Amino acid sequence: QVHVVESGGGLVLAGGSLRLSCVASGSRFAINSMGWYRQAPGKQREFVAAITSGGRYNIADAVKGRFDISRDNAKNKAYLEMNALKPEENATYYCAGDTAYSLDGPYDYWGQGTQVTVSS
């Protein structure tokens, strides 16, 4: 059974930075795609960023230039570096993984999410 676990969420002042981490474990096969999504209260979950094991990546326009995604293939880990955070980016941030190579899902494996609170 594959487990995806996020960490690194917390409270930050507007304009501040946070680094989220995600690790996928238990897969018999390589997790070739990992992505980050977020869901704010009362809103639909939205795509934030994704990266493949080959280094291809995609970042949502809303966060381009402020957020960055990276990964450690050997450890099936992905990271989301978030800078210049805005209060409207309060959300639960989810990590997802899949054995397929894809920058837009769908993902088979999802974490429970980590809360990011941006205080104005």
C-alpha positions as CSV (number, residue, x, y, z in Angstrom):
1,Q,0.0,0.0,0.0
2,V,1.3,3.4,-1.0
3,H,1.4,6.1,1.6
4,V,1.8,9.8,0.9
5,V,2.7,12.1,3.7
6,E,3.0,15.9,3.6
7,S,4.8,18.1,6.2
8,G,5.9,21.6,6.6
9,G,2.6,23.5,6.8
10,G,2.0,26.1,9.5
11,L,1.3,29.7,10.2
12,V,3.2,32.4,8.3
13,L,2.8,36.1,7.8
14,A,1.8,37.5,4.5
15,G,4.8,37.9,2.3
16,G,6.6,35.1,4.1
17,S,7.8,31.7,3.0
18,L,7.2,28.0,3.7
19,R,8.6,24.8,2.4
20,L,6.4,21.8,2.1
21,S,7.7,18.3,1.9
22,C,6.1,15.1,0.7
23,V,7.2,11.5,0.7
24,A,5.6,8.6,-1.0
25,S,6.4,5.2,0.4
26,G,5.4,1.6,-0.1
27,S,5.2,1.5,-3.9
28,R,6.7,-1.4,-5.8
29,F,7.3,0.9,-8.7
30,A,8.9,4.3,-9.0
31,I,6.6,7.2,-8.3
32,N,7.3,9.1,-11.5
33,S,4.9,12.0,-11.1
34,M,4.3,14.0,-8.0
35,G,2.1,17.0,-7.7
36,W,0.8,19.6,-5.3
37,Y,-2.8,20.8,-5.0
38,R,-4.6,23.0,-2.6
39,Q,-8.1,23.5,-1.3
40,A,-9.3,26.5,0.5
41,P,-12.5,26.4,2.6
42,G,-15.6,26.5,0.4
43,K,-13.6,26.2,-2.8
44,Q,-12.6,23.4,-5.2
45,R,-9.2,21.8,-5.0
46,E,-6.9,23.5,-7.5
47,F,-3.6,22.5,-9.1
48,V,-0.5,24.2,-7.8
49,A,2.5,22.4,-9.3
50,A,3.8,19.0,-10.6
51,I,7.0,17.4,-11.4
52,T,8.1,14.1,-13.1
53,S,11.1,12.0,-12.2
54,G,12.7,13.2,-15.4
55,G,12.6,16.8,-14.2
56,R,9.8,18.1,-16.3
57,Y,7.6,20.4,-14.2
58,N,4.5,22.6,-14.4
59,I,3.5,25.4,-12.1
60,A,0.1,27.1,-12.0
61,D,0.0,30.6,-13.3
62,A,-1.4,31.9,-10.0
63,V,1.8,31.0,-8.2
64,K,4.4,31.2,-11.0
65,G,7.4,33.2,-10.0
66,R,6.7,32.7,-6.3
67,F,6.5,28.9,-5.9
68,D,8.9,26.3,-6.9
69,I,8.7,22.5,-7.1
70,S,11.6,20.1,-6.8
71,R,12.1,16.4,-6.0
72,D,14.5,13.8,-4.8
73,N,13.9,10.7,-7.0
74,A,15.9,8.4,-4.9
75,K,13.7,9.1,-1.9
76,N,10.4,9.6,-3.7
77,K,10.2,13.0,-2.1
78,A,8.8,16.2,-3.5
79,Y,9.1,19.8,-2.2
80,L,7.1,22.9,-2.7
81,E,8.9,26.1,-2.0
82,M,6.4,28.9,-1.4
83,N,7.5,32.5,-1.3
84,A,5.6,35.8,-1.0
85,L,2.6,34.0,0.4
86,K,-0.8,35.8,0.3
87,P,-3.7,35.6,2.8
88,E,-5.9,34.2,0.1
89,E,-3.6,31.2,-0.1
90,N,-4.8,29.9,3.2
91,A,-5.6,26.3,2.3
92,T,-4.9,22.7,2.9
93,Y,-2.1,21.6,0.6
94,Y,-2.2,18.1,-0.7
95,C,0.6,16.0,-2.3
96,A,-0.2,13.4,-4.9
97,G,1.8,10.7,-6.6
98,D,1.5,8.3,-9.5
99,T,3.6,5.8,-11.3
100,A,2.7,7.3,-14.7
101,Y,4.6,10.2,-16.2
102,S,2.1,13.1,-16.1
103,L,2.1,16.7,-15.2
104,D,-1.7,17.0,-14.9
105,G,-2.7,13.8,-13.2
106,P,-4.7,11.8,-12.5
107,Y,-2.9,10.7,-9.4
108,D,-3.6,7.4,-7.7
109,Y,-2.0,8.3,-4.4
110,W,-2.9,11.2,-2.2
111,G,-1.8,12.5,1.2
112,Q,-4.0,13.7,4.0
113,G,-2.9,17.3,3.5
114,T,-1.0,19.9,5.5
115,Q,-2.6,23.2,6.5
116,V,-1.0,26.5,5.4
117,T,-2.3,29.6,7.2
118,V,-1.2,33.0,5.9
119,S,-1.9,35.8,8.3
120,S,-2.3,39.4,7.1
